[in-house]
Amino acid sequence: RHVSRRAAVTTVKVYSNLPEVELVLNGQSLGKRQPDELHILRWPDVALKPGRNEVVLRGMAAGKVLEDPCEWTLQTPKAAVVDPTKSANYDE
C-alpha cells in the first residue's frame, strides 16, 4: 500500500472476492460497489484532506462484518524558503 500520498484527488482501487464492498474515508461512507469480473472495485475522484486520512473497506461474509483499515497521509507541498541575502538573478 502506498500510505504516503502526494495527490489530493485519487482513485481508490480494491481487489476483493466479496459480493459488495463499502469505502469509508474519515468516517464518511463513499458508497458501496460490486467487483467486476476480475474482482476489482474502483472509487474515482476520492478527495483526501491534508495530513492523516483513515481509509476503511467494509464488507460482509458469512454474516460477519469484515473491515480492512489503513491510514494514508497526504503530504502537503513545502513552502519555498527565500533567502533575502541571495540574489534572484540566476546569471550571477
N, C-alpha and C positions, 0 to 999 in steps of 0.2 A: 504494500500500500504506500502510496505517495502521501505522507502525512503533512509535509511542508508544501504549501500551495502558494503560487505566485499570481494566478489568475483569479480575479474576484468572481467571475462567472464561469461555470464549468458544466460538463455533462457527467453525471454520475452513472457509471456502467457497472452492472452487477451480474454475476453468474449465480444461478440458483436452480435447484430441482424442485422447489416448492411451487404450488399452483398459483400463488399470489404473494407479492412482497410489497410492504409499505416502506417508504423512505421518510424518516423523521429527521429534521435538521433543527438543532437548537430548540427542541421541544415542540416544533410545529410540523404537522404532517404535510408532506408534499405530494401525497396521493399514493394509491396502490397501482401496481402494474402486474400483468401476467407475462411470463417469459415467452420469447419466441421459440422457434423450433430448435435453436441452438442453446436454449436455456439462458438467454441474455435479456436483461431488462435495462432500460435507459430512462433517465430523467434529464432532459436537456435544460439548459439555461438556469441552472441552480446558482443562486447568488449567495456567496459566502460573506460573512462580516469580517472586518479586520480582527486579527487575533485568533483566539480559540473558537472552534466550531465543533459541536457534538453531533456526530452522524450516527444514526441507528437504523438498521434494516430490521424489519419485523415481519414474521410470517407465522403460519400455523402448520403443524404437522402432528398427526395422531392426537388431535385435541389439545395440544400444548402450544403455548406461545414460544416461539424461538426468536432470539434477538442477537444481532451481531453489531456491537457498538464499536466505534473508533472515534478518534479525535483528529481533526485536521486543523492546521494553523495557517491562516492566510498571512503571508509576510507582507508588510507594508513597505513601500519603497522608502529608502533613507533619503532625507533631505540633503541637498548638496551643501557642503561647508565651504564658505567663501573666506579666503584669507585676504584681509584688506591690505596686507603688506606686499602682495604679489600683483603683478600687472595682469590684466585680462588680455593683453596683446600677446598672441601666441607666436609672433615673429621674433620676440625678444629672447 
